[in-house]
Amino acid sequence: MLTTEERFDGAVELTLEQVVTLRRPAWTSSEQQDDTEFYFDGVHFWRQRPGWLHQLTPPSEVPADGWLHSGECSCAVCRPRTRLTA
């Protein structure tokens, strides 16, 4: 089962493995202070540095966690979980 971590803003943080498995667009920021952002288009990973064009990036060079899907994502991990009440 894919485990997730929910953030204070309600967004679900995904791991790199989940991003690859779900094959939906996702993004995250570098853990470093260089403002590098990473994107996954469902097939390839891309790096975006301030002032640079997007650069194709191997999975070995992207963060292992902290990935996000759009707020409207309805995949099995992101869709709202309903509570059953008696």
N, C-alpha and C positions, 0 to 999 in steps of 0.2 A: 504494500500500500504506500502511496506517495504521501509523505507527511509535509505539512506546511507550517509557516509561522505567520500569524496575523499581526500587522502593525497597528499602532495607535489610531491611524486614520482609516482602518478597516480594510486596507489593501492586503492582499496575501503575497508574501514573499516566497519566491520559488527558487529551487536549486537549479544549477546548470543541467543536471540530469532530467529534472522535470521539464525544463524549457525544451530540451531536445526531444523528449518523449512526446510532449503535447503538440509540438510543431506549430505553435502560434506565435505571432509577433510579440516580442518582449524587449525590455530594456533594463539597464542598471547603470550606476555610476561607479567609477573606479574608487577603490578604498584609499587610494593615494590622494594627495591634494592638488593634482594637476588638472582637475575638471574634465577628465576623459570620460566620455559616455560610451556605452556598448549597446548595440542593438542586435536582435536576432529577427530576421525576416521570415522565419519559418523554414529556412533552408541554410542560410549562411549567417555568420557573425560578422559584425562591422564595428570598427572603432571610430569614434568622432572626437578629435581633439579641437579645442578652440582655434579657429582660424584655418583649419585643415579640412580637406574633403574627406568624405567617408572612406575608410580603408578596410578592405577585406582582412579579417583577422582569424587565425586558427583558434579552435576551441581551447587549446592549451594555454592561450594568452588572455582569456576572459575570466572575470570573477566566477567563483564556484557557487556563490549564493547571492541573495539580495535582488533577484530578478523580479520584474513586475509585468503583468498583462494589463491591458486597458481596463478602465473602470467598468466598461460594458461587456467585458469578456464573460461568456457563459460556459466555459469549459468545465469539466468535472471538478477541477480544483477551485476555480474562482466563483462559480455560481453560488448564490446564497444558500445556506443550509437552513432548512425549516425545522422548527422545533415542534415536536408532537406534544400536545397537551391533552390531559385526560378530562 
